[in-house]
Amino acid sequence: MMILGFLILIAGMIGIIVNHWFWVLLIGGGSIMVIANSVLWFKFPCPLCGGNLGGAINIPSWSWKIEWKLGIPSQVKFCQYCGASLNKEIEH
């Protein structure tokens, strides 16, 4: 969703040169990015204790390598609240 919002935002920036009504895309793309980031930040619970992992997961990776994978980043290995390993599967 962040990528989609960013692309809409860029389209609005380019389109505003042509027509002043492209500000709608600027607001829409920015809103999508803010909503997607807020959901990631506040709604990503630990599978064991339910603690919010959004702060640990939403840390940008300052490397030049782009990783297009879903899930928990490889540098986050344990829950910051209960210490549970995030690399193993939880049995219900």
PyMOL Python script that loads the backbone (N, CA, C, O; Angstrom):
from pymol import cmd

cmd.read_pdbstr("""\
ATOM      1  N   MET A   1       0.819  -1.192   0.000  1.00  0.00           N
ATOM      2  CA  MET A   1       0.000   0.000   0.000  1.00  0.00           C
ATOM      3  C   MET A   1       0.866   1.260   0.000  1.00  0.00           C
ATOM      4  O   MET A   1       0.513   2.276  -0.599  1.00  0.00           O
ATOM      5  N   MET A   2       2.001   1.170   0.682  1.00  0.00           N
ATOM      6  CA  MET A   2       2.894   2.330   0.702  1.00  0.00           C
ATOM      7  C   MET A   2       3.411   2.636  -0.702  1.00  0.00           C
ATOM      8  O   MET A   2       3.511   3.801  -1.089  1.00  0.00           O
ATOM      9  N   ILE A   3       3.738   1.600  -1.459  1.00  0.00           N
ATOM     10  CA  ILE A   3       4.246   1.797  -2.821  1.00  0.00           C
ATOM     11  C   ILE A   3       3.155   2.381  -3.699  1.00  0.00           C
ATOM     12  O   ILE A   3       3.418   3.286  -4.491  1.00  0.00           O
ATOM     13  N   LEU A   4       1.932   1.877  -3.570  1.00  0.00           N
ATOM     14  CA  LEU A   4       0.806   2.402  -4.349  1.00  0.00           C
ATOM     15  C   LEU A   4       0.572   3.871  -4.020  1.00  0.00           C
ATOM     16  O   LEU A   4       0.400   4.686  -4.926  1.00  0.00           O
ATOM     17  N   GLY A   5       0.562   4.217  -2.741  1.00  0.00           N
ATOM     18  CA  GLY A   5       0.385   5.608  -2.341  1.00  0.00           C
ATOM     19  C   GLY A   5       1.495   6.501  -2.863  1.00  0.00           C
ATOM     20  O   GLY A   5       1.244   7.631  -3.283  1.00  0.00           O
ATOM     21  N   PHE A   6       2.732   5.995  -2.837  1.00  0.00           N
ATOM     22  CA  PHE A   6       3.859   6.769  -3.343  1.00  0.00           C
ATOM     23  C   PHE A   6       3.737   7.002  -4.846  1.00  0.00           C
ATOM     24  O   PHE A   6       4.018   8.101  -5.324  1.00  0.00           O
ATOM     25  N   LEU A   7       3.320   5.976  -5.598  1.00  0.00           N
ATOM     26  CA  LEU A   7       3.156   6.131  -7.047  1.00  0.00           C
ATOM     27  C   LEU A   7       2.052   7.126  -7.388  1.00  0.00           C
ATOM     28  O   LEU A   7       2.193   7.920  -8.318  1.00  0.00           O
ATOM     29  N   ILE A   8       0.955   7.084  -6.635  1.00  0.00           N
ATOM     30  CA  ILE A   8      -0.128   8.050  -6.855  1.00  0.00           C
ATOM     31  C   ILE A   8       0.358   9.459  -6.524  1.00  0.00           C
ATOM     32  O   ILE A   8       0.031  10.415  -7.229  1.00  0.00           O
ATOM     33  N   LEU A   9       1.128   9.584  -5.466  1.00  0.00           N
ATOM     34  CA  LEU A   9       1.685  10.880  -5.092  1.00  0.00           C
ATOM     35  C   LEU A   9       2.600  11.433  -6.182  1.00  0.00           C
ATOM     36  O   LEU A   9       2.525  12.618  -6.507  1.00  0.00           O
ATOM     37  N   ILE A  10       3.456  10.596  -6.745  1.00  0.00           N
ATOM     38  CA  ILE A  10       4.349  11.018  -7.838  1.00  0.00           C
ATOM     39  C   ILE A  10       3.540  11.403  -9.071  1.00  0.00           C
ATOM     40  O   ILE A  10       3.849  12.394  -9.733  1.00  0.00           O
ATOM     41  N   ALA A  11       2.491  10.612  -9.386  1.00  0.00           N
ATOM     42  CA  ALA A  11       1.641  10.950 -10.532  1.00  0.00           C
ATOM     43  C   ALA A  11       0.985  12.314 -10.337  1.00  0.00           C
ATOM     44  O   ALA A  11       0.864  13.085 -11.289  1.00  0.00           O
ATOM     45  N   GLY A  12       0.564  12.615  -9.114  1.00  0.00           N
ATOM     46  CA  GLY A  12      -0.010  13.920  -8.830  1.00  0.00           C
ATOM     47  C   GLY A  12       0.998  15.043  -8.965  1.00  0.00           C
ATOM     48  O   GLY A  12       0.660  16.129  -9.435  1.00  0.00           O
ATOM     49  N   MET A  13       2.238  14.791  -8.557  1.00  0.00           N
ATOM     50  CA  MET A  13       3.279  15.817  -8.682  1.00  0.00           C
ATOM     51  C   MET A  13       3.589  16.119 -10.143  1.00  0.00           C
ATOM     52  O   MET A  13       3.792  17.273 -10.520  1.00  0.00           O
ATOM     53  N   ILE A  14       3.622  15.073 -10.957  1.00  0.00           N
ATOM     54  CA  ILE A  14       3.881  15.273 -12.386  1.00  0.00           C
ATOM     55  C   ILE A  14       2.678  15.910 -13.063  1.00  0.00           C
ATOM     56  O   ILE A  14       2.826  16.809 -13.891  1.00  0.00           O
ATOM     57  N   GLY A  15       1.485  15.441 -12.708  1.00  0.00           N
ATOM     58  CA  GLY A  15       0.272  15.936 -13.352  1.00  0.00           C
ATOM     59  C   GLY A  15      -0.106  17.348 -12.988  1.00  0.00           C
ATOM     60  O   GLY A  15      -0.803  18.013 -13.755  1.00  0.00           O
ATOM     61  N   ILE A  16       0.335  17.830 -11.834  1.00  0.00           N
ATOM     62  CA  ILE A  16      -0.027  19.187 -11.419  1.00  0.00           C
ATOM     63  C   ILE A  16       0.589  20.242 -12.338  1.00  0.00           C
ATOM     64  O   ILE A  16       0.131  21.384 -12.378  1.00  0.00           O
ATOM     65  N   ILE A  17       1.628  19.853 -13.071  1.00  0.00           N
ATOM     66  CA  ILE A  17       2.226  20.760 -14.054  1.00  0.00           C
ATOM     67  C   ILE A  17       1.246  20.994 -15.201  1.00  0.00           C
ATOM     68  O   ILE A  17       1.159  22.098 -15.738  1.00  0.00           O
ATOM     69  N   VAL A  18       0.508  19.942 -15.571  1.00  0.00           N
ATOM     70  CA  VAL A  18      -0.418  20.007 -16.698  1.00  0.00           C
ATOM     71  C   VAL A  18      -1.744  20.655 -16.308  1.00  0.00           C
ATOM     72  O   VAL A  18      -2.247  21.525 -17.019  1.00  0.00           O
ATOM     73  N   ASN A  19      -2.308  20.231 -15.180  1.00  0.00           N
ATOM     74  CA  ASN A  19      -3.625  20.698 -14.782  1.00  0.00           C
ATOM     75  C   ASN A  19      -3.636  20.852 -13.266  1.00  0.00           C
ATOM     76  O   ASN A  19      -3.118  19.997 -12.548  1.00  0.00           O
ATOM     77  N   HIS A  20      -4.219  21.924 -12.788  1.00  0.00           N
ATOM     78  CA  HIS A  20      -4.204  22.184 -11.352  1.00  0.00           C
ATOM     79  C   HIS A  20      -5.128  21.263 -10.564  1.00  0.00           C
ATOM     80  O   HIS A  20      -5.100  21.299  -9.334  1.00  0.00           O
ATOM     81  N   TRP A  21      -5.936  20.450 -11.211  1.00  0.00           N
ATOM     82  CA  TRP A  21      -6.825  19.522 -10.510  1.00  0.00           C
ATOM     83  C   TRP A  21      -6.121  18.246 -10.064  1.00  0.00           C
ATOM     84  O   TRP A  21      -6.750  17.396  -9.432  1.00  0.00           O
ATOM     85  N   PHE A  22      -4.870  18.088 -10.364  1.00  0.00           N
ATOM     86  CA  PHE A  22      -4.127  16.911  -9.936  1.00  0.00           C
ATOM     87  C   PHE A  22      -3.744  16.958  -8.452  1.00  0.00           C
ATOM     88  O   PHE A  22      -3.142  16.013  -7.941  1.00  0.00           O
ATOM     89  N   TRP A  23      -4.084  18.033  -7.767  1.00  0.00           N
ATOM     90  CA  TRP A  23      -3.835  18.100  -6.337  1.00  0.00           C
ATOM     91  C   TRP A  23      -4.613  17.022  -5.605  1.00  0.00           C
ATOM     92  O   TRP A  23      -4.239  16.621  -4.503  1.00  0.00           O
ATOM     93  N   VAL A  24      -5.706  16.547  -6.218  1.00  0.00           N
ATOM     94  CA  VAL A  24      -6.486  15.455  -5.622  1.00  0.00           C
ATOM     95  C   VAL A  24      -5.617  14.200  -5.494  1.00  0.00           C
ATOM     96  O   VAL A  24      -5.694  13.493  -4.490  1.00  0.00           O
ATOM     97  N   LEU A  25      -4.794  13.924  -6.505  1.00  0.00           N
ATOM     98  CA  LEU A  25      -3.900  12.780  -6.433  1.00  0.00           C
ATOM     99  C   LEU A  25      -2.836  12.971  -5.351  1.00  0.00           C
ATOM    100  O   LEU A  25      -2.443  12.012  -4.687  1.00  0.00           O
ATOM    101  N   LEU A  26      -2.377  14.199  -5.178  1.00  0.00           N
ATOM    102  CA  LEU A  26      -1.406  14.469  -4.117  1.00  0.00           C
ATOM    103  C   LEU A  26      -1.988  14.138  -2.744  1.00  0.00           C
ATOM    104  O   LEU A  26      -1.342  13.482  -1.927  1.00  0.00           O
ATOM    105  N   ILE A  27      -3.197  14.594  -2.505  1.00  0.00           N
ATOM    106  CA  ILE A  27      -3.851  14.339  -1.220  1.00  0.00           C
ATOM    107  C   ILE A  27      -4.185  12.854  -1.076  1.00  0.00           C
ATOM    108  O   ILE A  27      -3.988  12.276  -0.006  1.00  0.00           O
ATOM    109  N   GLY A  28      -4.686  12.236  -2.141  1.00  0.00           N
ATOM    110  CA  GLY A  28      -5.033  10.812  -2.093  1.00  0.00           C
ATOM    111  C   GLY A  28      -3.820   9.930  -1.872  1.00  0.00           C
ATOM    112  O   GLY A  28      -3.857   9.029  -1.034  1.00  0.00           O
ATOM    113  N   GLY A  29      -2.757  10.172  -2.601  1.00  0.00           N
ATOM    114  CA  GLY A  29      -1.537   9.373  -2.443  1.00  0.00           C
ATOM    115  C   GLY A  29      -0.911   9.551  -1.068  1.00  0.00           C
ATOM    116  O   GLY A  29      -0.465   8.584  -0.450  1.00  0.00           O
ATOM    117  N   GLY A  30      -0.880  10.779  -0.598  1.00  0.00           N
ATOM    118  CA  GLY A  30      -0.351  11.029   0.743  1.00  0.00           C
ATOM    119  C   GLY A  30      -1.196  10.374   1.824  1.00  0.00           C
ATOM    120  O   GLY A  30      -0.662   9.850   2.802  1.00  0.00           O
ATOM    121  N   SER A  31      -2.516  10.402   1.652  1.00  0.00           N
ATOM    122  CA  SER A  31      -3.416   9.774   2.622  1.00  0.00           C
ATOM    123  C   SER A  31      -3.229   8.263   2.659  1.00  0.00           C
ATOM    124  O   SER A  31      -3.210   7.663   3.734  1.00  0.00           O
ATOM    125  N   ILE A  32      -3.093   7.648   1.490  1.00  0.00           N
ATOM    126  CA  ILE A  32      -2.868   6.204   1.436  1.00  0.00           C
ATOM    127  C   ILE A  32      -1.568   5.845   2.155  1.00  0.00           C
ATOM    128  O   ILE A  32      -1.518   4.859   2.890  1.00  0.00           O
ATOM    129  N   MET A  33      -0.523   6.638   1.946  1.00  0.00           N
ATOM    130  CA  MET A  33       0.755   6.369   2.604  1.00  0.00           C
ATOM    131  C   MET A  33       0.643   6.518   4.123  1.00  0.00           C
ATOM    132  O   MET A  33       1.188   5.699   4.863  1.00  0.00           O
ATOM    133  N   VAL A  34      -0.052   7.548   4.592  1.00  0.00           N
ATOM    134  CA  VAL A  34      -0.204   7.769   6.029  1.00  0.00           C
ATOM    135  C   VAL A  34      -1.028   6.649   6.663  1.00  0.00           C
ATOM    136  O   VAL A  34      -0.684   6.160   7.739  1.00  0.00           O
ATOM    137  N   ILE A  35      -2.110   6.241   6.005  1.00  0.00           N
ATOM    138  CA  ILE A  35      -2.955   5.180   6.550  1.00  0.00           C
ATOM    139  C   ILE A  35      -2.205   3.851   6.594  1.00  0.00           C
ATOM    140  O   ILE A  35      -2.267   3.137   7.594  1.00  0.00           O
ATOM    141  N   ALA A  36      -1.501   3.518   5.519  1.00  0.00           N
ATOM    142  CA  ALA A  36      -0.745   2.264   5.484  1.00  0.00           C
ATOM    143  C   ALA A  36       0.342   2.247   6.550  1.00  0.00           C
ATOM    144  O   ALA A  36       0.549   1.223   7.202  1.00  0.00           O
ATOM    145  N   ASN A  37       1.034   3.358   6.735  1.00  0.00           N
ATOM    146  CA  ASN A  37       2.079   3.436   7.747  1.00  0.00           C
ATOM    147  C   ASN A  37       1.488   3.354   9.153  1.00  0.00           C
ATOM    148  O   ASN A  37       2.081   2.730  10.032  1.00  0.00           O
ATOM    149  N   SER A  38       0.334   3.973   9.376  1.00  0.00           N
ATOM    150  CA  SER A  38      -0.312   3.923  10.687  1.00  0.00           C
ATOM    151  C   SER A  38      -0.763   2.507  11.033  1.00  0.00           C
ATOM    152  O   SER A  38      -0.604   2.064  12.170  1.00  0.00           O
ATOM    153  N   VAL A  39      -1.324   1.798  10.058  1.00  0.00           N
ATOM    154  CA  VAL A  39      -1.741   0.415  10.300  1.00  0.00           C
ATOM    155  C   VAL A  39      -0.535  -0.444  10.646  1.00  0.00           C
ATOM    156  O   VAL A  39      -0.599  -1.254  11.571  1.00  0.00           O
ATOM    157  N   LEU A  40       0.559  -0.278   9.921  1.00  0.00           N
ATOM    158  CA  LEU A  40       1.767  -1.043  10.223  1.00  0.00           C
ATOM    159  C   LEU A  40       2.313  -0.680  11.593  1.00  0.00           C
ATOM    160  O   LEU A  40       2.749  -1.561  12.334  1.00  0.00           O
ATOM    161  N   TRP A  41       2.297   0.587  11.941  1.00  0.00           N
ATOM    162  CA  TRP A  41       2.883   1.044  13.189  1.00  0.00           C
ATOM    163  C   TRP A  41       2.087   0.582  14.412  1.00  0.00           C
ATOM    164  O   TRP A  41       2.677   0.211  15.427  1.00  0.00           O
ATOM    165  N   PHE A  42       0.749   0.602  14.325  1.00  0.00           N
ATOM    166  CA  PHE A  42      -0.072   0.353  15.505  1.00  0.00           C
ATOM    167  C   PHE A  42      -0.781  -0.995  15.534  1.00  0.00           C
ATOM    168  O   PHE A  42      -1.287  -1.377  16.588  1.00  0.00           O
ATOM    169  N   LYS A  43      -0.842  -1.725  14.438  1.00  0.00           N
ATOM    170  CA  LYS A  43      -1.648  -2.943  14.391  1.00  0.00           C
ATOM    171  C   LYS A  43      -0.835  -4.168  13.988  1.00  0.00           C
ATOM    172  O   LYS A  43      -1.282  -4.941  13.140  1.00  0.00           O
ATOM    173  N   PHE A  44       0.343  -4.366  14.567  1.00  0.00           N
ATOM    174  CA  PHE A  44       1.149  -5.540  14.254  1.00  0.00           C
ATOM    175  C   PHE A  44       1.524  -6.224  15.563  1.00  0.00           C
ATOM    176  O   PHE A  44       2.591  -5.954  16.115  1.00  0.00           O
ATOM    177  N   PRO A  45       0.650  -7.119  16.074  1.00  0.00           N
ATOM    178  CA  PRO A  45       0.876  -7.715  17.384  1.00  0.00           C
ATOM    179  C   PRO A  45       1.842  -8.902  17.343  1.00  0.00           C
ATOM    180  O   PRO A  45       2.015  -9.551  16.312  1.00  0.00           O
ATOM    181  N   CYS A  46       2.461  -9.163  18.487  1.00  0.00           N
ATOM    182  CA  CYS A  46       3.267 -10.368  18.662  1.00  0.00           C
ATOM    183  C   CYS A  46       2.320 -11.561  18.651  1.00  0.00           C
ATOM    184  O   CYS A  46       1.260 -11.501  19.274  1.00  0.00           O
ATOM    185  N   PRO A  47       2.672 -12.642  17.961  1.00  0.00           N
ATOM    186  CA  PRO A  47       1.774 -13.792  17.915  1.00  0.00           C
ATOM    187  C   PRO A  47       1.622 -14.499  19.261  1.00  0.00           C
ATOM    188  O   PRO A  47       0.666 -15.251  19.450  1.00  0.00           O
ATOM    189  N   LEU A  48       2.538 -14.278  20.194  1.00  0.00           N
ATOM    190  CA  LEU A  48       2.469 -14.968  21.473  1.00  0.00           C
ATOM    191  C   LEU A  48       1.825 -14.118  22.564  1.00  0.00           C
ATOM    192  O   LEU A  48       0.865 -14.553  23.201  1.00  0.00           O
ATOM    193  N   CYS A  49       2.342 -12.908  22.786  1.00  0.00           N
ATOM    194  CA  CYS A  49       1.841 -12.088  23.891  1.00  0.00           C
ATOM    195  C   CYS A  49       0.882 -10.979  23.450  1.00  0.00           C
ATOM    196  O   CYS A  49       0.164 -10.420  24.279  1.00  0.00           O
ATOM    197  N   GLY A  50       0.865 -10.656  22.156  1.00  0.00           N
ATOM    198  CA  GLY A  50      -0.016  -9.606  21.660  1.00  0.00           C
ATOM    199  C   GLY A  50       0.569  -8.211  21.758  1.00  0.00           C
ATOM    200  O   GLY A  50      -0.117  -7.237  21.448  1.00  0.00           O
ATOM    201  N   GLY A  51       1.834  -8.088  22.188  1.00  0.00           N
ATOM    202  CA  GLY A  51       2.488  -6.778  22.265  1.00  0.00           C
ATOM    203  C   GLY A  51       2.672  -6.188  20.870  1.00  0.00           C
ATOM    204  O   GLY A  51       2.806  -6.924  19.892  1.00  0.00           O
ATOM    205  N   ASN A  52       2.679  -4.874  20.781  1.00  0.00           N
ATOM    206  CA  ASN A  52       2.765  -4.191  19.488  1.00  0.00           C
ATOM    207  C   ASN A  52       4.202  -4.195  18.970  1.00  0.00           C
ATOM    208  O   ASN A  52       5.085  -3.595  19.583  1.00  0.00           O
ATOM    209  N   LEU A  53       4.438  -4.872  17.842  1.00  0.00           N
ATOM    210  CA  LEU A  53       5.764  -4.940  17.231  1.00  0.00           C
ATOM    211  C   LEU A  53       5.946  -3.918  16.115  1.00  0.00           C
ATOM    212  O   LEU A  53       6.979  -3.921  15.445  1.00  0.00           O
ATOM    213  N   GLY A  54       4.979  -3.057  15.904  1.00  0.00           N
ATOM    214  CA  GLY A  54       5.045  -2.098  14.813  1.00  0.00           C
ATOM    215  C   GLY A  54       6.253  -1.184  14.873  1.00  0.00           C
ATOM    216  O   GLY A  54       6.841  -0.874  13.837  1.00  0.00           O
ATOM    217  N   GLY A  55       6.636  -0.745  16.067  1.00  0.00           N
ATOM    218  CA  GLY A  55       7.791   0.126  16.201  1.00  0.00           C
ATOM    219  C   GLY A  55       9.089  -0.549  15.798  1.00  0.00           C
ATOM    220  O   GLY A  55       9.972   0.086  15.221  1.00  0.00           O
ATOM    221  N   ALA A  56       9.207  -1.833  16.101  1.00  0.00           N
ATOM    222  CA  ALA A  56      10.431  -2.562  15.748  1.00  0.00           C
ATOM    223  C   ALA A  56      10.460  -2.928  14.270  1.00  0.00           C
ATOM    224  O   ALA A  56      11.528  -2.965  13.660  1.00  0.00           O
ATOM    225  N   ILE A  57       9.318  -3.192  13.705  1.00  0.00           N
ATOM    226  CA  ILE A  57       9.254  -3.635  12.315  1.00  0.00           C
ATOM    227  C   ILE A  57       9.298  -2.459  11.347  1.00  0.00           C
ATOM    228  O   ILE A  57       9.754  -2.614  10.214  1.00  0.00           O
ATOM    229  N   ASN A  58       8.839  -1.301  11.767  1.00  0.00           N
ATOM    230  CA  ASN A  58       8.742  -0.135  10.900  1.00  0.00           C
ATOM    231  C   ASN A  58      10.043   0.656  10.844  1.00  0.00           C
ATOM    232  O   ASN A  58      10.031   1.837  10.497  1.00  0.00           O
ATOM    233  N   ILE A  59      11.156   0.029  11.179  1.00  0.00           N
ATOM    234  CA  ILE A  59      12.459   0.691  11.117  1.00  0.00           C
ATOM    235  C   ILE A  59      12.998   0.546   9.702  1.00  0.00           C
ATOM    236  O   ILE A  59      13.081  -0.572   9.194  1.00  0.00           O
ATOM    237  N   PRO A  60      13.367   1.648   9.052  1.00  0.00           N
ATOM    238  CA  PRO A  60      13.889   1.511   7.679  1.00  0.00           C
ATOM    239  C   PRO A  60      15.256   0.849   7.668  1.00  0.00           C
ATOM    240  O   PRO A  60      16.061   1.037   8.581  1.00  0.00           O
ATOM    241  N   SER A  61      15.503   0.084   6.638  1.00  0.00           N
ATOM    242  CA  SER A  61      16.806  -0.540   6.452  1.00  0.00           C
ATOM    243  C   SER A  61      17.645   0.394   5.597  1.00  0.00           C
ATOM    244  O   SER A  61      17.276   0.679   4.458  1.00  0.00           O
ATOM    245  N   TRP A  62      18.747   0.867   6.111  1.00  0.00           N
ATOM    246  CA  TRP A  62      19.567   1.842   5.412  1.00  0.00           C
ATOM    247  C   TRP A  62      20.600   1.162   4.534  1.00  0.00           C
ATOM    248  O   TRP A  62      21.776   1.527   4.547  1.00  0.00           O
ATOM    249  N   SER A  63      20.166   0.193   3.787  1.00  0.00           N
ATOM    250  CA  SER A  63      21.082  -0.475   2.862  1.00  0.00           C
ATOM    251  C   SER A  63      20.626  -0.186   1.433  1.00  0.00           C
ATOM    252  O   SER A  63      19.488   0.226   1.208  1.00  0.00           O
ATOM    253  N   TRP A  64      21.505  -0.402   0.491  1.00  0.00           N
ATOM    254  CA  TRP A  64      21.177  -0.169  -0.913  1.00  0.00           C
ATOM    255  C   TRP A  64      20.456  -1.354  -1.518  1.00  0.00           C
ATOM    256  O   TRP A  64      19.934  -1.254  -2.629  1.00  0.00           O
ATOM    257  N   LYS A  65      20.414  -2.465  -0.821  1.00  0.00           N
ATOM    258  CA  LYS A  65      19.749  -3.657  -1.328  1.00  0.00           C
ATOM    259  C   LYS A  65      18.249  -3.564  -1.030  1.00  0.00           C
ATOM    260  O   LYS A  65      17.850  -3.403   0.123  1.00  0.00           O
ATOM    261  N   ILE A  66      17.436  -3.666  -2.055  1.00  0.00           N
ATOM    262  CA  ILE A  66      15.989  -3.601  -1.879  1.00  0.00           C
ATOM    263  C   ILE A  66      15.475  -5.018  -1.638  1.00  0.00           C
ATOM    264  O   ILE A  66      15.712  -5.917  -2.444  1.00  0.00           O
ATOM    265  N   GLU A  67      14.779  -5.209  -0.539  1.00  0.00           N
ATOM    266  CA  GLU A  67      14.229  -6.513  -0.210  1.00  0.00           C
ATOM    267  C   GLU A  67      12.712  -6.456  -0.358  1.00  0.00           C
ATOM    268  O   GLU A  67      12.042  -5.741   0.387  1.00  0.00           O
ATOM    269  N   TRP A  68      12.177  -7.191  -1.297  1.00  0.00           N
ATOM    270  CA  TRP A  68      10.742  -7.228  -1.530  1.00  0.00           C
ATOM    271  C   TRP A  68      10.174  -8.502  -0.921  1.00  0.00           C
ATOM    272  O   TRP A  68       9.702  -9.376  -1.647  1.00  0.00           O
ATOM    273  N   LYS A  69      10.214  -8.616   0.384  1.00  0.00           N
ATOM    274  CA  LYS A  69       9.650  -9.791   1.025  1.00  0.00           C
ATOM    275  C   LYS A  69       8.651  -9.356   2.077  1.00  0.00           C
ATOM    276  O   LYS A  69       8.757  -8.274   2.655  1.00  0.00           O
ATOM    277  N   LEU A  70       7.689 -10.212   2.311  1.00  0.00           N
ATOM    278  CA  LEU A  70       6.655  -9.910   3.282  1.00  0.00           C
ATOM    279  C   LEU A  70       7.024 -10.479   4.642  1.00  0.00           C
ATOM    280  O   LEU A  70       7.819 -11.414   4.735  1.00  0.00           O
ATOM    281  N   GLY A  71       6.456  -9.926   5.675  1.00  0.00           N
ATOM    282  CA  GLY A  71       6.665 -10.459   7.006  1.00  0.00           C
ATOM    283  C   GLY A  71       7.612  -9.623   7.838  1.00  0.00           C
ATOM    284  O   GLY A  71       7.811  -8.436   7.581  1.00  0.00           O
ATOM    285  N   ILE A  72       8.185 -10.255   8.830  1.00  0.00           N
ATOM    286  CA  ILE A  72       9.045  -9.587   9.784  1.00  0.00           C
ATOM    287  C   ILE A  72      10.456  -9.480   9.210  1.00  0.00           C
ATOM    288  O   ILE A  72      10.979 -10.473   8.706  1.00  0.00           O
ATOM    289  N   PRO A  73      11.086  -8.307   9.270  1.00  0.00           N
ATOM    290  CA  PRO A  73      12.455  -8.169   8.762  1.00  0.00           C
ATOM    291  C   PRO A  73      13.415  -9.119   9.476  1.00  0.00           C
ATOM    292  O   PRO A  73      13.189  -9.481  10.631  1.00  0.00           O
ATOM    293  N   SER A  74      14.474  -9.517   8.795  1.00  0.00           N
ATOM    294  CA  SER A  74      15.398 -10.504   9.343  1.00  0.00           C
ATOM    295  C   SER A  74      16.157  -9.990  10.567  1.00  0.00           C
ATOM    296  O   SER A  74      16.582 -10.799  11.391  1.00  0.00           O
ATOM    297  N   GLN A  75      16.343  -8.674  10.718  1.00  0.00           N
ATOM    298  CA  GLN A  75      17.065  -8.173  11.869  1.00  0.00           C
ATOM    299  C   GLN A  75      16.233  -8.194  13.152  1.00  0.00           C
ATOM    300  O   GLN A  75      16.793  -8.053  14.239  1.00  0.00           O
ATOM    301  N   VAL A  76      14.901  -8.367  13.056  1.00  0.00           N
ATOM    302  CA  VAL A  76      14.042  -8.467  14.235  1.00  0.00           C
ATOM    303  C   VAL A  76      13.829  -9.948  14.507  1.00  0.00           C
ATOM    304  O   VAL A  76      13.114 -10.620  13.763  1.00  0.00           O
ATOM    305  N   LYS A  77      14.439 -10.458  15.558  1.00  0.00           N
ATOM    306  CA  LYS A  77      14.403 -11.887  15.832  1.00  0.00           C
ATOM    307  C   LYS A  77      13.558 -12.258  17.051  1.00  0.00           C
ATOM    308  O   LYS A  77      13.083 -13.389  17.151  1.00  0.00           O
ATOM    309  N   PHE A  78      13.367 -11.316  17.977  1.00  0.00           N
ATOM    310  CA  PHE A  78      12.644 -11.595  19.200  1.00  0.00           C
ATOM    311  C   PHE A  78      11.634 -10.492  19.488  1.00  0.00           C
ATOM    312  O   PHE A  78      11.821  -9.341  19.091  1.00  0.00           O
ATOM    313  N   CYS A  79      10.562 -10.862  20.183  1.00  0.00           N
ATOM    314  CA  CYS A  79       9.574  -9.877  20.635  1.00  0.00           C
ATOM    315  C   CYS A  79      10.222  -9.009  21.698  1.00  0.00           C
ATOM    316  O   CYS A  79      10.905  -9.525  22.583  1.00  0.00           O
ATOM    317  N   GLN A  80      10.022  -7.714  21.628  1.00  0.00           N
ATOM    318  CA  GLN A  80      10.625  -6.799  22.589  1.00  0.00           C
ATOM    319  C   GLN A  80       9.903  -6.814  23.934  1.00  0.00           C
ATOM    320  O   GLN A  80      10.405  -6.240  24.900  1.00  0.00           O
ATOM    321  N   TYR A  81       8.730  -7.461  24.021  1.00  0.00           N
ATOM    322  CA  TYR A  81       7.974  -7.501  25.265  1.00  0.00           C
ATOM    323  C   TYR A  81       8.123  -8.817  26.016  1.00  0.00           C
ATOM    324  O   TYR A  81       8.375  -8.823  27.221  1.00  0.00           O
ATOM    325  N   CYS A  82       7.969  -9.940  25.301  1.00  0.00           N
ATOM    326  CA  CYS A  82       8.016 -11.239  25.982  1.00  0.00           C
ATOM    327  C   CYS A  82       9.265 -12.043  25.656  1.00  0.00           C
ATOM    328  O   CYS A  82       9.526 -13.053  26.310  1.00  0.00           O
ATOM    329  N   GLY A  83      10.041 -11.628  24.668  1.00  0.00           N
ATOM    330  CA  GLY A  83      11.263 -12.330  24.314  1.00  0.00           C
ATOM    331  C   GLY A  83      11.069 -13.561  23.459  1.00  0.00           C
ATOM    332  O   GLY A  83      12.021 -14.310  23.238  1.00  0.00           O
ATOM    333  N   ALA A  84       9.862 -13.792  22.970  1.00  0.00           N
ATOM    334  CA  ALA A  84       9.588 -14.966  22.152  1.00  0.00           C
ATOM    335  C   ALA A  84      10.290 -14.844  20.805  1.00  0.00           C
ATOM    336  O   ALA A  84      10.376 -13.759  20.228  1.00  0.00           O
ATOM    337  N   SER A  85      10.787 -15.968  20.319  1.00  0.00           N
ATOM    338  CA  SER A  85      11.442 -15.987  19.017  1.00  0.00           C
ATOM    339  C   SER A  85      10.399 -15.798  17.927  1.00  0.00           C
ATOM    340  O   SER A  85       9.365 -16.467  17.934  1.00  0.00           O
ATOM    341  N   LEU A  86      10.657 -14.901  16.997  1.00  0.00           N
ATOM    342  CA  LEU A  86       9.725 -14.645  15.895  1.00  0.00           C
ATOM    343  C   LEU A  86      10.069 -15.461  14.662  1.00  0.00           C
ATOM    344  O   LEU A  86       9.413 -15.328  13.629  1.00  0.00           O
ATOM    345  N   ASN A  87      11.095 -16.309  14.757  1.00  0.00           N
ATOM    346  CA  ASN A  87      11.497 -17.139  13.627  1.00  0.00           C
ATOM    347  C   ASN A  87      10.836 -18.508  13.630  1.00  0.00           C
ATOM    348  O   ASN A  87      10.822 -19.180  12.598  1.00  0.00           O
ATOM    349  N   LYS A  88      10.293 -18.938  14.751  1.00  0.00           N
ATOM    350  CA  LYS A  88       9.658 -20.252  14.797  1.00  0.00           C
ATOM    351  C   LYS A  88       8.151 -20.102  14.664  1.00  0.00           C
ATOM    352  O   LYS A  88       7.589 -19.048  14.964  1.00  0.00           O
ATOM    353  N   GLU A  89       7.508 -21.165  14.213  1.00  0.00           N
ATOM    354  CA  GLU A  89       6.062 -21.145  14.051  1.00  0.00           C
ATOM    355  C   GLU A  89       5.384 -21.425  15.389  1.00  0.00           C
ATOM    356  O   GLU A  89       5.855 -22.240  16.182  1.00  0.00           O
ATOM    357  N   ILE A  90       4.292 -20.750  15.617  1.00  0.00           N
ATOM    358  CA  ILE A  90       3.533 -20.906  16.843  1.00  0.00           C
ATOM    359  C   ILE A  90       2.470 -21.981  16.636  1.00  0.00           C
ATOM    360  O   ILE A  90       1.717 -21.929  15.663  1.00  0.00           O
ATOM    361  N   GLU A  91       2.403 -22.949  17.540  1.00  0.00           N
ATOM    362  CA  GLU A  91       1.368 -23.982  17.459  1.00  0.00           C
ATOM    363  C   GLU A  91       0.168 -23.516  18.266  1.00  0.00           C
ATOM    364  O   GLU A  91       0.315 -23.035  19.389  1.00  0.00           O
ATOM    365  N   HIS A  92      -1.026 -23.661  17.687  1.00  0.00           N
ATOM    366  CA  HIS A  92      -2.246 -23.230  18.383  1.00  0.00           C
ATOM    367  C   HIS A  92      -2.920 -24.396  19.033  1.00  0.00           C
ATOM    368  O   HIS A  92      -3.962 -24.233  19.666  1.00  0.00           O
TER     369      HIS A  92
END
""", "prot")
cmd.dss("prot")
cmd.show_as("cartoon", "prot")
cmd.util.cbc("prot")
cmd.orient("prot")
